[in-house]
Each structure stands twice: as C-alpha cells, then as structure tokens.
Amino acid sequence: MRKGSWIFLVLFLLLTIGTFYLATGELSSMMIYVDIASLALVPGFAILLSLAFFSPREIGNAFRYAKESAPFDKTEIEKGIVYFSSLQNLIIFIAIFGCIIGVIAILQNISDMSIVGKNMGMALIVTLYAMFFICFLTIPFTGALKKRLAAHNE
C-alpha cells in the first residue's frame, strides 16, 4: 500500500461516521451503532480463527508485504493474498453467525418487543461491522498485494 492510501482510509472512516451522524441527527444518538459484544465478535473471532490457519509471522508478513516499500517476494505476496481472502471469508461467516444468534434470540423472546428490538439491532450491527472491516481492512490489503504482484509480472 502506498503511504497516501491511509489518507483515503481515514476519509472513509470519517465519511462512515458522518453517515451515522446524518442518520441519527445528533452525536449522542450515534451510540446506537456501538455494540461491544458485536465489536468483539467480528474482529475477535476472525483473528482467532485465522490464527488456526496462519502463524502470527505469516499474518505480519501479509501486512508487511502490502507496502510498496517492502522487498518483492512473490511467495510472501501470494500468501498475503490468501490470508486476506481467508480473513474476508471468516468475517462474512462471523457476520452470518452473529445474525443467526440475533434471530434465534428474537424468536425465543418474540412476545417481548423491547427484547426483539435489541436483538434485531444486534443481528444487524454484526453485519454492519463485518462490512466495515471488509471495506477497511481486507479489500484494501488484498488489492495492494494483487497490485504489487501484477506490477512485477508486467
């Protein structure tokens, strides 16, 4: 990744926060988008599951070789692409998992509408967090690694 890429990722983050603000109308209302359990579930489970298949060194190399300044190593770059693609699939799986947990909780407490709303929010917020991590983490790093590989093959 180029050094300037971080500027666009920060702009993406600010635009996301701005969208949340526009949707709620006030800063204090933006807290409806914060759910600690869902936030722990999405990246936490994804990282734990990825450690079952990749060593910490391989994960570190996946991030390291995405930088344009890193030395070119075709094998490490290909491993990085596999890592970020796998991480994206794990995040999608976890979003589905969290959504199913929320739906089960809804169906179990269908008579209490206050609990139904909270559980529906959890089911949706897990999906929102998954989309955010995919857009903010896996897609940019996979793209950077593929770009390095393609530039070297020219």
Stockholm file with secondary structure:
# STOCKHOLM 1.0

chainA/1-154         MRKGSWIFLVLFLLLTIGTFYLATGELSSMMIYVDIASLALVPGFAILLSLAFFSPREIGNAFRYAKESAPFDKTEIEKGIVYFSSLQNLIIFIAIFGCIIGVIAILQNISDMSIVGKNMGMALIVTLYAMFFICFLTIPFTGALKKRLAAHNE
#=GR chainA/1-154 SS CCTTHHHHHHHHHHHHHHHHHHHHSSTGGGGGGCCHHHHIIIIIHHHHHHHTTSCHHHHHHHHHTTSTTSCCCHHHHHHHHHHHHHHHHHHHHHHHHHHHHHHHHHHHTTTCHHHHHHHHHHHHHHHHHHHHHIIIIIHHHHHHHHHHHHHHHC
#=GC SS_cons         CCTTHHHHHHHHHHHHHHHHHHHHSSTGGGGGGCCHHHHIIIIIHHHHHHHTTSCHHHHHHHHHTTSTTSCCCHHHHHHHHHHHHHHHHHHHHHHHHHHHHHHHHHHHTTTCHHHHHHHHHHHHHHHHHHHHHIIIIIHHHHHHHHHHHHHHHC
//
